[in-house]
Amino acid sequence: MQVTILGFSAFDPSSETPSPVAEPLLADIKHNILGLTFKVPFVLGQNEPSQGDLLRGATSGATVRIMRVNHTTGAWPVGNAGGTFRIRDMRGFLLHNENLKNSSGLVVAKAQTITVEDRFGGYVTTVDYVTGGIEGYPEVGETVIAVTATFSFTYMTMNDNPYIQP
């Protein structure tokens, strides 16, 4: 099954051309669909991170970007918060029970065992980028650029019926 995503970005035609604005937008769409995401349970949370924060492993030096914080137990100010981080852009490998530090060097929490997140519910077997690019160049005076990205999703079915999943 093919899916096309349409993205928009504002730009200033007096100081920007469409391509340098559109290319990062297309790259972001591709990264969000094709990039791996991970779940990291955490304990002993003491400094709550925000979405987009970059954390570094205190021992390994590995870095991860926070996508979402699911706080389920304890309290941050007390230093016993627990839950799960959803992360992406992992560079290196975090260690089990490793302290994660924020950009200020403060300990955020202690990471537990990392798992790859299945973002498609276990039904999708492959995702491929098919095509994409600028969706027509803006006319004079327009300040919005659009890009499309088409992906092909393959998923398992039984008896060629997409409504019956194994």
N, C-alpha and C positions, 0 to 999 in steps of 0.2 A: 504494500500500500504506500503510495506517495503522499507526502504532506508538504505543503509549501507555507513557509512563514514569511510574513511581510513585516519589515521594521522601518521605522521612520526616525529621522533626526533633523533638528533645526540647524541651519547654518547661515552665516552672514555672507551673502554674495559679494559684498564690497571688499571683504578681506579673505575669503575662502573660496576654493573651488570644490565642486561636488565630490570628486574621487577621494581626496584625503579624508573627507568626513564619512563617506560611505564605506570605505574599506574596513576601518575598525569596527563599524556597526555589523558588517557581514561576518567579520572574524568573531565578534562576541556571540552572534547567533550560533555559528558553527561550534564554538567552544561550549556553549550552554547545552547543546544537544548531544555532541559527541564526547565531551570531556567527562572523565571519571569523577564521581563524587564518593565520599567515604563517610562512615559513621564512626565516631570516636566517643565511647562512653567515658565520662570523667567523674572523678571524686575529689573531695577536698578543695572545691572551688572557692576562691577568695576574692577574685577581682573579675567581675562579669565582663566578658568581651562583647563587642557589638558586631553586627553584620558587616563584613568587609575587612575586619581586623586581620592583620597578619600576626600569627603566633610562631614562636621558635621553640624547639625542643632544647631544654637546658643542657642535656648531655649530648644528644646526637647532632644538634645544630639544624635539624630538618625544619622546614617552614611549611605552614598550612594557612589557608585563608578561610575564615569563618563565613559560612553561608547562613547558618541558623543555629540558635541555642535553644535546646529543649531542657529547661530546668525542671526537674521532677522532685527533688528532695533537698532538705537542708536549707541553709541561708548563706548568701554570698558574704555579708558582713561578718558572720560568725566563722567563716572559713570551712564550712562543711557542705557546701552546695554540691549536688550531684545531678547527673542527667546525661544528655548526649549532645555532642557537637556534630553538625553536618558540615563537612569541609570539602574543599577542592584545591586545586593548584598545589598539591603536595610535592615538595622538592626534598628528596632524601627520605629517610624512614624513621618515624617516631618509634621510641622504645616503650615497651609496656611499663607502666608506673613512672613514666618520665614527666617531670614538671614542664608545663607549657608556660612560656613567658610572653608578655606583650611587648610592644615597641618601647615602653618605658623601663623594661627589665623586671617588672613586677610579675610574680607567679600568679597565673590565672587559675590553673587547676592541674590535677595529675591525670594524664591520659591513660586509658586502659587499652584493651585490644581493639585494633582498628579493623573494620570490615568494609568491603566495597559495597556501596549502596546500589540496589536494583531500583532504578527510577521508573521502570516501565511495568511494574507489578509481576514480573516473572514471565510475561507472555511474549515479549519481544526477544527474538534470537539474534538479529543483527540490525544495525542502523548504518546506512551509507549516505554520504553526501553525494547528491546527483548533480546539481547545478545551482548557480546563484549569481547575483550581481546587481548593479544599479537598475532600477525599474524606471527607465526613461530619465533623461536629464531634465532638470527643472528649467522652465521658461524664464525669461527676463522678469525680475521682480519677485519670483517665488523664493521662499526661504526654507523649504522643507525638501529633503532628499529621501527617497524610498529605496530599499533594497529587498530582494527576495532571496530565499534559500530553500531549495527543495531537497528533501531527504526521503530515502526509501526505507520503510520499516518492514522487516520480515518477522512473522510470528507463526507459531505452531497452531494448527487446527486439526480437528478430527473429521475425516470424511469430506475434506475440502469445504467445510462449513465454518465460517469465521465466528459463528455464535456458539460453537462447541469447542471449548478449550480442553487440552489434556490436564 
